[in-house]
Amino acid sequence: MAKVPILEALLNYINQNNAPFSMPGHKGGRGFLTTEEGRAFYNNIISGDITEVEGLDNLHKPEGIIKEAEELLSSFYGSKKSYFLVNGSTSGNLSMIFSAFNEGDKIIVERNCHRSIFNAIIMRKLRPIYIKNIVSKKYNAPFSLNMEHFIGTINENCDAKGIVITYPNYYGICCDLGAVVKEAKARNMTILVDSAHGAHFGISDMLPQNAVQLGADMVVMSAHKTLPSLTQTAYFHVNNDKNLKNINFYISAFMSTSPSYIFLAALDYARYFLEAHGKNEFEKVIVLADKYRELINGLENFHVICKQDLIEEFGEYNIDIDRSRFVINICENYNANEVLIYLKDKGVQAEMSDQHNIVFILSPFNTEEDLNKLYEALKECPLKSFSKEYSEVDINHIPEDSLIPCEVFDREREYVTIDSAVGKISAVSVVPYPPGVPIIMPGEKVDNEVLNVIQYCMANRISIMGIEDGMLQIVK
Ligand SMILES: Cc1ncc(COP(=O)(O)O)c(C=O)c1O
């Protein structure tokens, strides 16, 4: 038995020295070593782990340096007001939903949202109406909002108070947010955007537009996913005065009262880096990514998805893609989850995989050496020895609802084996992680499609929350 299990495993992981294509954006500290300010931070990181002391400021009532830094953040992104978050985009999603909506409100939500949005829906006792995604038949992934379904849904639900959208999704794919905002505003609905993966957007024309500039009422961004900031750090932007009333209360309620100055300094630094160096540095990594995209596309069996692919399949949709991210599709149905494990053995750390695709998050701190390691590992990949994946699981399926999510909490529940759960009402959300999108929500009925996805995840060692030892909690 290990003496200090977590520390020992962490040190072991660090020593593997993997090529970093997962979060956080600083890529093992490299992101702090390219500037004088970043080096000063890096060299003092442990001594910087203090919370409010004399001479510093209070995150819950900023009047000095935190206020100044949040004003710099707001003016950089062009918001009415911006906040630092130390409890991740998760706390931002909870705060925006609590401040924008009241108990019992109907809201329209993209089904392909992160579970923090669904948790907020349960806790705020909202009535969600879901919008489907378009699914790529060629690459077998949820690619963007289904605009016809979206327009139909908002027309049928004019009494909805607002709309919650993810921009971009985990694959770096962006719906036509400008059009969504226009439709929302025309119906006087509040539009909230989870832009956890889009903090770097808008810094260059080579990247999609930023959600704040596209006019969303509130936007949450993880600083740690794509910028040189620490894990757990995020930004919260408000664009609309009507949402300012209760926002201070909710942000404060969902955050620690002892925020570490390491997090605050990292948030401040990431904004500075993006402002001073972001355009140049992101353009450099995109040029490098483009070069390796061509090389990888020259290999048999691997294909990095690009904008042209989206245009060919969904020409009528105005969708965009983050060129600083790789989504590698594994051709001929070979199992992408097995390729991800193979790459890890070769010292390449990807972000996540589904059955057919692997996602890699690049940032300005990825080097040519990292990309070359990925390319060489793919070149040598004994793909033909891996299993093929023919499962036709429906990733865009929305089961029928019987109760609204929060109603389930007052009901009696019991555990049943998953195969005997068909026809019963789920008492929990079942969420494969990543990407953290629920296949069933509390209050929805388990059907054969849901069963298929759960069985698929279990068979493929995909971590799945809500299933305990093959059992699901249902409403009695
Ligand atoms: C789309 C999306 N939103 C929100 C979150 C939560 O972000 P955080 O981990 O910063 O709390 C994630 C995490 O992966 C995410 O992918």
The ligand as an SDF file (V2000), in Angstrom:
LIG
                    3D

 16 16  0  0  0  0  0  0  0  0999 V2000
  -18.6090   22.6690  -21.8010 C   0  0  0  0  0  0  0  0  0  0  0  0
  -18.1450   22.6450  -20.3730 C   0  0  0  0  0  0  0  0  0  0  0  0
  -18.7100   23.4730  -19.4830 N   0  0  0  0  0  0  0  0  0  0  0  0
  -18.3310   23.5060  -18.1830 C   0  0  0  0  0  0  0  0  0  0  0  0
  -17.3420   22.6700  -17.7250 C   0  0  0  0  0  0  0  0  0  0  0  0
  -16.9380   22.7360  -16.2900 C   0  0  0  0  0  0  0  0  0  0  0  0
  -15.7520   23.4530  -16.2120 O   0  0  0  0  0  0  0  0  0  0  0  0
  -14.8180   23.4580  -14.9370 P   0  0  0  0  0  0  0  0  0  0  0  0
  -14.1230   22.1480  -14.9640 O   0  0  0  0  0  0  0  0  0  0  0  0
  -13.9310   24.6440  -15.1750 O   0  0  0  0  0  0  0  0  0  0  0  0
  -15.6620   23.6180  -13.7240 O   0  0  0  0  0  0  0  0  0  0  0  0
  -16.7100   21.7780  -18.6260 C   0  0  0  0  0  0  0  0  0  0  0  0
  -15.6440   20.8630  -18.1490 C   0  0  0  0  0  0  0  0  0  0  0  0
  -15.0890   20.0810  -18.8430 O   0  0  0  0  0  0  0  0  0  0  0  0
  -17.1350   21.7620  -19.9810 C   0  0  0  0  0  0  0  0  0  0  0  0
  -16.5710   20.9200  -20.8730 O   0  0  0  0  0  0  0  0  0  0  0  0
  1  2  1  0
  2  3  1  0
  2 15  2  0
  3  4  2  0
  4  5  1  0
  5  6  1  0
  5 12  2  0
  6  7  1  0
  7  8  1  0
  8  9  2  0
  8 10  1  0
  8 11  1  0
 12 13  1  0
 12 15  1  0
 13 14  2  0
 15 16  1  0
M  END
$$$$
